[in-house]
Amino acid sequence: MMGIEQIAFLEILTFIAGALLLVGLGSLTSALLQPNLPNEAKLCTYESGEVPTGGSWGKFNARFYVIAIIFMLFEAETVLLFPWAMVWANPTLNEATEGLWARYTAMSIVLFIVPLGIGLAYMWRQGHLASTHPCPIPPTFASKVPKAHYEQINHRYASTPRRLQHIQKAK
């Protein structure tokens, strides 16, 4: 005879085994049904046709991570607010509890939204959400070479065919 703990353990084990089976079947089905048609465009670094330039260890603005995290946070907030809205709008539930459930829902919404709003205001105030930053000022240094020579070299390298291809693609 099995005890209640053993039955509960078997239920959890069955659930985990079923989940692993479904994931495995889904992965196997995907591997068998996906098209395998490699071509030059698919084997490129970027499928968009953009030619990669420079090394892969270039600097990346961390602001994009902050914006992505904030987006995910507010997306989750939207998902969590929907059930609260359904409870709030349910007149039968509000009448049965004499408005107590509506007050509880309002209080929980406020306790959920206010910290998020404070965090958003803090991020905004710190400038983490600004989409534009001033252009960096290039450093200046004393040189014996006249500035016109530097401009001539920059103009020559800016007009190379590879640079012009990227400019034309951008347009």
N, C-alpha and C positions, 0 to 999 in steps of 0.2 A: 504494500500500500504506500502510495506516494504522499508526502506532506504537501501543504499549501505552498511552501517555499520552493519545493522542487517543481511543482506545476507552474508556478510563476516563472521560474528559471527556464523551463521548457518553452513557455510562450514567448519569452524574450529571444531565446535561441532560435525558435522557428521564425520569428519576425526578422531577425538578422540574416538567417539563411535565405529567406524569401527575398529580402532586399538585395543581397549579393547575387542571387540567381537572376533577378530582373535586370540588374545592372550588367551582368555578364551576357545575358541574352541580347540586351539592347546594343552592347558593344559589338558582339559577334554579328548581329544583323546589319549594323552600320558598316562593318568591315566588308561584309559580303556584297552589299548592295551599292556601295559608293563607286562612282565611276573613277577609273584610273587612266586618265588621258594626259600624260605629261607632254607639255610643249614648251617652247622657248619662253613664253610669257609666264607660265606657271612655275618654271624653275628659276625665275629671276628673284632677286631679294624682295622686291616689292611688286605685287601683281598690278599695281596701278600704272606701271610703265615708267615710273620715276627712276632715273639713274642714280644709284647711291653715290654720294661724294663724301670724302673724308673717312676717318676711322669710326669704328662703332663705339668707341669710348669717349665720344664727345660730351660736352656739358648738356644737361637737360634741365629745363626750368622746373624746379620742384613745385611751383605754384599749380601746375596742372594736376599733380597728385592731390593737393589740398582741395581743389575744385571738384575732382572726382569723388573724393571722400564725402564732401558736403552734399553732392548730388545723391550719392547712395544713402546718406543719412536721411535726407528729406524724402527720398523715394520710399524708404522703409516707414517713415512717419506717415506718409499717405496711406500705405497699406494698413497700418495700425489704426488710423483714424476712421477708416470706413466702417468697421464693426461698431465703433462708438457712435457714429452717426446713425446707424441703423437702430441701435438701442434708444438713442435720444428721440428718434422720430416715431417710436412705437407707442401709440396712445394706450394700448391695452396694458402694457407693462407699467407705464407711468400711473395709470389709474389704480392698478392693483397695489402699487406700493405707495400711493398717495404722494407722488412726486419725489419720494426718497431716492429712487433709482436714477431719475434725471439729475438730481443734485449730486449724487455720487459720480455719475458720468461726467458732469461738468467739472467737478473737482479733479478727477483723474486726468481729464484733457488738459486742464490748466497746469497741473503738476508735470505733465509730459511736454507741453508746448513751451512753457516759460523757460526752462533751462536750455532748450534748443534755440529759442529766440535770443537769449542772453549770449550763448555761444556764437551765434551768427553775428550779432551786433559787435561782439569782441573781435571776431575775425575781420569784419568790415572795417572797424576802427583801426586795427593794426595794419590794414592795407593788403591783407592776403587775398582779397577778392578783386583787387584792381586789375582790370584787363590790360591797361597800358602802363608802362613804366617809362620814365624819361630815357632817351637814348644815352648810352654811355659816352662820355667825352674821351676821345683818344688821348693818350698821354703825349705830352710834348717833351722834346729833348733838344739840347743844343747840338747842332751838327754843322760840319764844314761844307756839306753838300747842300747846294741851293734847293729850295722847296720845289722849284720848277722841274728839277730832275726827278724828284719823287713822283710828281704828278704825271710826268711823261711815262715813267715806268708803270704806274698804276693804270694809265690809259691804255698802254700797250697790252698788258695782261688782261684787262677787262674786255678787250675786243677780240680775244681769241675765239675760234669757232666753237669750242666746247661751252664757253660762257654764253655765247649768243644762242646756242641751242636751248639752254636752260631758261634764258630770258624769253625766247619765243614760245616754249612750252607753257610757261607761266601765263602768257597772255591768252 
